[in-house]
Amino acid sequence: MDSDSVPLTYEDRRVIDDTRFAIDRPLVRKWNLQIRDAHVDDQGTYLCSVNTDPIRNKVVRVAVHGTQRSSSLSGFYTSSY
């Protein structure tokens, strides 16, 4: 993690005050990061780390398109480990 990184979740719990972020786990090995009412400020690089041996990482670039009333995410997908 670089100095600008902020953990959003730990396991399936949110650790930041921003309730727009959540983890959805439809299956034991599937993790989805949900961002409700996405803002342009939410776009950027997101890192998912799974504490296995060895540690598994997935980096995804998120782009937000549209206005705050009607926004959509692109580039983010389910992580399976």
C-alpha positions as CSV (number, residue, x, y, z in Angstrom):
1,M,0.0,0.0,0.0
2,D,1.3,3.5,-0.8
3,S,1.0,6.5,1.5
4,D,-2.3,7.6,-0.1
5,S,-4.0,4.2,0.3
6,V,-6.9,3.7,2.7
7,P,-8.3,0.3,3.7
8,L,-12.0,0.2,2.9
9,T,-12.8,-3.2,4.3
10,Y,-11.4,-6.0,6.4
11,E,-12.8,-9.5,5.7
12,D,-16.4,-8.7,4.9
13,R,-16.7,-5.7,7.2
14,R,-16.5,-2.0,6.1
15,V,-13.8,-0.2,8.1
16,I,-14.4,3.3,6.8
17,D,-17.3,5.7,7.7
18,D,-18.5,5.9,4.1
19,T,-21.6,3.7,3.9
20,R,-21.6,3.8,0.1
21,F,-18.9,1.1,0.2
22,A,-19.8,-2.5,0.9
23,I,-18.6,-6.1,0.4
24,D,-20.9,-8.6,-1.2
25,R,-20.0,-12.3,-1.0
26,P,-22.5,-14.3,-3.1
27,L,-20.2,-17.3,-2.8
28,V,-17.4,-18.2,-0.3
29,R,-14.7,-17.6,-2.9
30,K,-16.2,-14.5,-4.6
31,W,-15.8,-11.0,-3.3
32,N,-17.5,-7.9,-4.8
33,L,-16.8,-4.4,-3.8
34,Q,-19.9,-2.3,-4.2
35,I,-19.8,1.5,-4.5
36,R,-23.3,3.0,-4.3
37,D,-23.9,6.5,-5.7
38,A,-20.4,6.6,-7.2
39,H,-18.7,10.0,-7.5
40,V,-15.9,11.0,-9.9
41,D,-13.6,11.1,-6.8
42,D,-14.2,7.4,-6.4
43,Q,-12.4,6.6,-9.7
44,G,-8.9,5.3,-9.4
45,T,-7.0,2.1,-8.6
46,Y,-8.4,-0.4,-6.1
47,L,-6.4,-3.3,-4.7
48,C,-8.0,-6.5,-3.3
49,S,-5.6,-8.5,-1.1
50,V,-6.4,-12.0,0.2
51,N,-4.4,-13.2,3.1
52,T,-3.4,-16.6,1.7
53,D,0.0,-18.2,1.4
54,P,1.2,-16.6,-0.8
55,I,-0.8,-13.4,-0.5
56,R,-3.0,-12.9,-3.6
57,N,-3.6,-9.4,-5.0
58,K,-5.9,-8.1,-7.7
59,V,-5.6,-4.5,-9.0
60,V,-8.5,-3.0,-10.8
61,R,-8.9,0.5,-12.3
62,V,-12.3,2.0,-11.8
63,A,-13.7,4.8,-14.0
64,V,-16.9,6.7,-13.1
65,H,-19.0,8.1,-16.0
66,G,-22.0,10.4,-15.8
67,T,-23.3,12.8,-13.2
68,Q,-23.8,12.1,-9.5
69,R,-27.5,11.5,-10.1
70,S,-26.8,8.9,-12.8
71,S,-23.3,7.4,-12.5
72,S,-22.0,4.1,-13.5
73,L,-18.8,2.2,-12.8
74,S,-16.6,0.5,-15.4
75,G,-13.5,-1.7,-15.0
76,F,-14.5,-3.3,-11.8
77,Y,-15.5,-6.9,-11.6
78,T,-15.8,-9.8,-9.2
79,S,-12.6,-11.2,-7.6
80,S,-12.5,-14.9,-7.1
81,Y,-9.9,-16.7,-5.1
